[in-house]
């Protein structure tokens, strides 16, 4: 069986067909996160620490660290900050050191800047996953030597110099090309984790079917592990969690072995709380004065005021159980056991339906 080994100084995470699904937490990424980007520009890494701990608590087995920040204020003072080749290497090093100071979870070093990739590899303990290489000639020549030099596994994204093809045959051919080129550098297939590229189902009705077929071919013909940006499938649609929850187990069943995703259900903020309380009051419902916000959220189905594992994590854990990658269902039972319930909440009963005498 193909196994991709990702390690920190003290912990090993295995991506493989006979392993529980690997969740690569995506939250440490300033792209599209304005507040995080502004904090990083001020050298404030407190949110990074909190995100790292919350993702591990929610079930992430690897943490993706992306250094793609844009420092607009510093750019106005020093034109070098307009160049990501200048910004990202130092930022990546700081991000890696910050995360390693609070958790021993293995890391995924994520950047489009080769200098940032190498800075992350130099700072990371153990054997991180490198994200990423593509089928573009320039990228292959820049990234594969780093993969070989540091003896690390790499995410291989199925696009090349022609862009991202909507034809799954082309995306498979690009993946095969990357695996073959990696072999030329002495990099084994078990250290290649292919991202077959998940298209939005709202824009392409066959997107799900395409990736399922690609998963099977990548597993059966190339023998490689796979990953994806899990939320891409539901982009632009209502109830994205519902689509993601269906997609992930189906992808797992066809050979997907990991996903880059957010494992956290984000906490309910003050604005949403205030809106719900106003709605309840308008309906004439009297809420006890001593009810705290967390209890209010639970009673009225808002979720929680605290970060917790998202619904996608529930679907993944169930799928691990159903594919026999959760021996005896231990992880599923632990995930669903109420706090303090030593007896497992079954009142001592064992087994299924009771036989009638």
C-alpha positions as CSV (number, residue, x, y, z in Angstrom):
1,X,0.0,0.0,0.0
2,X,1.2,3.5,-0.8
3,X,2.0,5.5,2.3
4,X,3.2,9.1,2.4
5,X,5.0,9.9,5.7
6,X,4.7,13.5,7.1
7,X,6.5,14.1,10.4
8,X,7.1,16.8,13.0
9,X,9.9,16.4,15.5
10,X,7.7,14.0,17.6
11,X,4.7,13.0,15.6
12,X,4.0,11.1,12.4
13,X,1.0,11.5,10.1
14,X,0.5,8.9,7.4
15,X,-1.4,9.5,4.3
16,X,-2.5,6.2,2.7
17,X,-5.4,4.1,1.4
18,X,-5.3,1.9,4.5
19,X,-5.2,4.9,6.9
20,X,-7.7,7.3,8.3
21,X,-8.4,10.2,6.0
22,X,-5.8,13.0,6.5
23,X,-7.2,16.4,7.2
24,X,-4.8,19.2,6.3
25,X,-6.0,22.3,8.1
26,X,-6.1,25.4,5.8
27,X,-6.7,28.2,8.3
28,X,-3.2,29.6,8.5
29,X,-3.4,31.5,5.3
30,X,-3.7,35.3,5.0
31,X,-5.1,35.1,1.5
32,X,-8.7,36.3,1.8
33,X,-8.4,36.9,5.5
34,X,-8.0,40.6,5.9
35,X,-7.7,40.7,9.7
36,X,-5.0,38.0,9.7
37,X,-3.1,39.7,7.0
38,X,-3.1,43.0,8.9
39,X,-2.0,41.3,12.1
40,X,0.9,39.6,10.3
41,X,2.0,42.9,8.9
42,X,2.2,44.1,12.5
43,X,4.1,41.0,13.6
44,X,1.1,39.8,15.6
45,X,1.0,36.0,15.5
46,X,-1.6,35.4,18.2
47,X,-4.3,34.4,15.8
48,X,-1.9,32.0,14.1
49,X,-1.3,30.3,17.4
50,X,-5.0,30.1,18.2
51,X,-5.8,28.8,14.7
52,X,-3.1,26.1,15.0
53,X,-4.5,24.9,18.3
54,X,-8.1,25.0,17.3
55,X,-7.5,23.1,14.1
56,X,-5.6,20.3,15.9
57,X,-8.4,20.1,18.5
58,X,-10.9,19.8,15.7
59,X,-9.1,16.9,14.2
60,X,-6.5,18.2,11.7
61,X,-3.6,15.8,11.3
62,X,-1.4,18.2,9.3
63,X,-1.4,22.0,9.4
64,X,-1.0,23.9,6.1
65,X,1.1,27.1,6.5
66,X,0.6,29.6,3.7
67,X,2.7,32.8,3.6
68,X,0.9,34.6,0.8
69,X,0.4,38.0,2.6
70,X,0.3,41.4,1.0
71,X,1.8,44.1,3.3
72,X,0.3,47.3,1.8
73,X,1.4,49.7,4.6
74,X,5.0,48.5,4.5
75,X,4.9,48.6,0.8
76,X,4.2,52.4,1.0
77,X,7.4,52.8,3.0
78,X,9.6,50.3,1.2
79,X,9.0,49.2,-2.4
80,X,10.6,45.8,-1.7
81,X,7.4,44.8,0.1
82,X,5.6,44.8,-3.3
83,X,7.6,41.7,-4.1
84,X,6.4,38.4,-2.6
85,X,9.9,37.0,-3.2
86,X,11.1,39.5,-0.6
87,X,8.1,39.2,1.8
88,X,7.3,35.5,2.0
89,X,10.6,33.8,3.0
90,X,11.0,35.7,6.2
91,X,7.2,35.5,7.0
92,X,7.2,31.7,6.3
93,X,10.1,31.2,8.7
94,X,8.2,33.1,11.4
95,X,5.0,31.3,10.8
96,X,6.6,27.9,11.0
97,X,8.4,28.8,14.2
98,X,5.2,30.2,15.7
99,X,3.2,27.1,15.0
100,X,5.9,24.7,16.1
101,X,6.1,26.5,19.5
102,X,2.5,25.7,20.3
103,X,1.9,22.3,18.6
104,X,3.8,19.2,17.4
105,X,1.4,18.6,14.6
106,X,3.2,17.9,11.2
107,X,3.3,20.8,8.8
108,X,2.6,21.5,5.1
109,X,4.7,24.3,3.7
110,X,2.6,26.2,1.2
111,X,3.7,29.0,-1.1
112,X,4.1,29.9,-4.8
113,X,7.5,31.4,-4.0
114,X,10.4,28.9,-4.1
115,X,12.4,31.0,-1.6
116,X,9.5,30.7,0.9
117,X,9.3,27.0,0.4
118,X,13.0,26.6,1.2
119,X,12.7,28.9,4.2
120,X,9.9,26.8,5.5
121,X,11.8,23.6,4.9
122,X,14.8,25.0,6.8
123,X,12.7,26.1,9.7
124,X,10.4,23.0,10.0
125,X,11.2,20.1,12.2
126,X,10.8,16.6,10.9
127,X,9.5,15.9,7.4
128,X,6.9,18.4,6.3
129,X,4.7,18.1,3.2
130,X,5.6,20.7,0.5
131,X,2.8,22.5,-1.3
132,X,3.3,22.5,-4.2
133,X,4.6,21.6,-7.6
134,X,2.6,21.8,-10.9
135,X,3.2,20.4,-14.4
136,X,4.6,23.8,-15.5
137,X,8.2,23.3,-16.7
138,X,9.6,26.2,-14.7
139,X,7.9,25.0,-11.6
140,X,9.1,21.4,-12.0
141,X,12.7,22.7,-12.4
142,X,12.4,24.9,-9.3
143,X,10.5,22.7,-6.9
144,X,11.6,19.1,-7.6
145,X,15.2,19.8,-6.6
146,X,14.0,21.1,-3.2
147,X,11.9,18.0,-2.7
148,X,14.9,15.8,-3.4
149,X,17.3,18.0,-1.4
150,X,15.2,17.9,1.8
151,X,13.7,14.4,1.2
152,X,10.1,15.5,1.7
153,X,6.8,14.6,0.1
154,X,5.1,17.1,-2.3
155,X,1.6,18.0,-3.4
156,X,1.4,17.8,-7.2
157,X,-1.3,20.0,-8.8
158,X,-2.7,18.8,-12.1
159,X,-2.2,21.9,-14.2
160,X,0.6,22.8,-16.6
161,X,1.7,25.6,-18.9
162,X,-1.6,25.5,-20.7
163,X,-3.6,26.2,-17.5
164,X,-6.3,24.1,-15.8
165,X,-8.1,21.8,-18.2
166,X,-11.7,20.9,-17.8
167,X,-10.9,17.6,-19.5
168,X,-10.1,14.9,-16.8
169,X,-7.9,13.0,-19.3
170,X,-5.6,16.0,-19.6
171,X,-5.5,16.5,-15.8
172,X,-4.6,12.8,-15.4
173,X,-1.8,13.1,-18.1
174,X,-0.4,16.1,-16.2
175,X,-0.3,14.1,-12.9
176,X,1.4,11.2,-14.7
177,X,4.0,13.6,-16.2
178,X,4.8,15.0,-12.7
179,X,5.2,11.5,-11.2
180,X,7.5,10.5,-14.1
181,X,9.6,13.7,-13.8
182,X,9.8,13.2,-10.1
183,X,11.2,9.7,-10.7
184,X,13.9,11.3,-12.8
185,X,15.0,13.2,-9.7
186,X,14.9,9.9,-7.6
187,X,11.6,10.9,-5.9
188,X,9.4,7.9,-5.4
189,X,5.7,7.9,-6.2
190,X,4.7,7.4,-2.6
191,X,6.1,10.9,-1.9
192,X,3.8,12.5,-4.5
193,X,0.3,13.5,-3.3
194,X,-1.7,14.5,-6.4
195,X,-4.3,17.2,-6.4
196,X,-6.6,16.3,-9.4
197,X,-8.2,19.7,-9.1
198,X,-11.8,19.8,-7.9
199,X,-14.0,22.1,-10.0
200,X,-17.1,23.9,-8.6
201,X,-20.2,21.7,-9.1
202,X,-22.3,24.9,-9.6
203,X,-20.3,25.7,-12.7
204,X,-19.7,22.2,-14.0
205,X,-22.4,19.6,-13.4
206,X,-19.9,16.7,-13.9
207,X,-17.3,18.0,-11.5
208,X,-18.0,15.4,-8.9
209,X,-18.0,12.5,-11.3
210,X,-14.8,13.8,-12.9
211,X,-12.9,13.8,-9.6
212,X,-14.2,10.5,-8.5
213,X,-13.0,8.9,-11.7
214,X,-9.6,10.7,-11.4
215,X,-9.3,9.4,-7.9
216,X,-9.7,5.8,-9.0
217,X,-7.2,6.2,-11.9
218,X,-4.6,7.9,-9.7
219,X,-4.9,5.1,-7.2
220,X,-5.1,2.2,-9.5
221,X,-2.8,3.3,-12.4
222,X,-0.2,5.6,-10.7
223,X,-0.5,4.3,-7.1
224,X,-0.3,7.8,-5.6
225,X,-2.1,9.4,-2.7
226,X,-4.4,12.3,-3.4
227,X,-5.6,15.6,-1.9
228,X,-7.9,18.5,-2.9
229,X,-9.2,21.8,-1.8
230,X,-12.4,20.3,-0.4
231,X,-14.5,23.4,-0.4
232,X,-14.0,24.1,-4.1
233,X,-16.8,21.6,-4.9
234,X,-19.4,23.8,-3.3
235,X,-18.1,27.3,-4.3
236,X,-20.9,29.8,-4.9
237,X,-23.7,27.5,-3.7
238,X,-26.1,27.7,-0.7
239,X,-25.6,25.2,2.2
240,X,-22.0,24.5,1.2
241,X,-21.6,22.3,4.3
242,X,-24.3,20.0,3.0
243,X,-22.5,19.5,-0.3
244,X,-19.1,19.1,1.3
245,X,-20.5,16.5,3.7
246,X,-21.7,14.4,0.8
247,X,-18.6,15.0,-1.4
248,X,-15.9,14.0,1.1
249,X,-17.1,10.4,1.9
250,X,-17.8,9.8,-1.8
251,X,-14.3,11.1,-2.7
252,X,-12.8,8.9,0.1
253,X,-14.6,5.8,-1.3
254,X,-13.1,6.4,-4.7
255,X,-9.5,6.8,-3.5
256,X,-9.1,10.3,-2.1
257,X,-6.8,10.1,0.9
258,X,-6.5,13.6,2.2
259,X,-8.0,17.1,1.8
260,X,-6.9,20.7,2.5
261,X,-9.8,22.1,4.4
262,X,-11.1,24.0,7.4
263,X,-11.9,21.4,10.2
264,X,-13.4,24.0,12.4
265,X,-17.0,25.2,12.7
266,X,-16.3,28.9,13.4
267,X,-17.8,30.3,16.6
268,X,-21.0,32.4,16.6
269,X,-20.0,36.1,16.8
270,X,-21.7,38.9,18.7
271,X,-23.5,40.3,15.7
272,X,-25.2,37.0,14.9
273,X,-26.1,36.5,18.6
274,X,-27.6,39.9,18.8
275,X,-29.7,39.3,15.6
276,X,-31.0,36.0,16.9
277,X,-31.9,37.5,20.3
278,X,-33.8,40.3,18.6
279,X,-35.6,37.8,16.4
280,X,-36.6,35.7,19.4
281,X,-37.7,38.8,21.3
282,X,-39.8,39.9,18.3
283,X,-41.7,36.6,18.4
284,X,-42.6,37.2,22.1
285,X,-40.3,34.4,23.4
286,X,-39.0,35.2,26.8
287,X,-35.4,34.1,27.4
288,X,-34.3,33.7,31.0
289,X,-32.1,36.6,32.1
290,X,-29.4,34.3,33.5
291,X,-29.1,32.2,30.2
292,X,-25.5,32.6,29.0
293,X,-24.6,33.0,25.3
294,X,-23.3,29.4,24.9
295,X,-26.6,27.9,26.3
296,X,-28.6,30.3,24.1
297,X,-26.7,29.1,21.0
298,X,-27.4,25.5,21.9
299,X,-31.1,26.0,22.7
300,X,-31.8,28.0,19.5
301,X,-29.6,26.0,17.1
302,X,-27.0,28.6,16.4
303,X,-24.0,26.4,17.0
304,X,-21.5,27.5,19.6
305,X,-19.6,30.5,20.8
306,X,-16.5,28.4,20.8
307,X,-14.5,26.9,17.9
308,X,-15.4,23.2,17.5
309,X,-15.1,20.4,14.9
310,X,-17.2,21.2,11.8
311,X,-19.8,19.0,10.2
312,X,-17.3,17.9,7.6
313,X,-15.3,16.3,10.3
314,X,-18.3,14.3,11.4
315,X,-18.7,13.0,7.8
316,X,-15.0,12.1,7.6
317,X,-15.0,10.3,10.9
318,X,-18.1,8.3,9.9
319,X,-16.5,7.4,6.5
320,X,-13.3,6.3,8.3
321,X,-15.5,3.9,10.3
322,X,-17.4,2.7,7.3
323,X,-14.2,2.0,5.3
324,X,-12.6,0.1,8.3
325,X,-10.0,2.8,8.9
326,X,-11.3,3.3,12.4
327,X,-10.7,0.0,14.2
328,X,-13.7,-0.9,16.3
329,X,-15.1,2.6,15.8
330,X,-13.0,3.9,18.7
331,X,-12.5,7.4,17.2
332,X,-16.2,7.6,16.2
333,X,-17.4,6.7,19.6
334,X,-14.9,9.1,21.3
335,X,-16.0,11.9,19.0
336,X,-19.7,11.4,19.9
337,X,-19.3,10.6,23.6
338,X,-20.8,13.4,25.7
339,X,-18.3,15.0,28.1
340,X,-18.0,13.0,31.3
341,X,-20.0,10.1,30.0
342,X,-17.7,7.2,31.1
343,X,-20.3,4.6,30.3
344,X,-20.7,5.7,26.7
345,X,-24.3,6.9,27.2
346,X,-25.8,3.4,26.6
347,X,-26.9,2.7,30.1
348,X,-24.8,-0.5,30.2
349,X,-26.6,-2.1,27.2
350,X,-24.4,-3.8,24.6
351,X,-25.1,-4.8,21.0
352,X,-28.1,-3.9,18.8
353,X,-31.7,-5.0,19.0
354,X,-32.7,-7.0,22.1
355,X,-34.0,-10.5,21.4
356,X,-37.5,-11.1,22.6
357,X,-37.9,-14.0,25.0
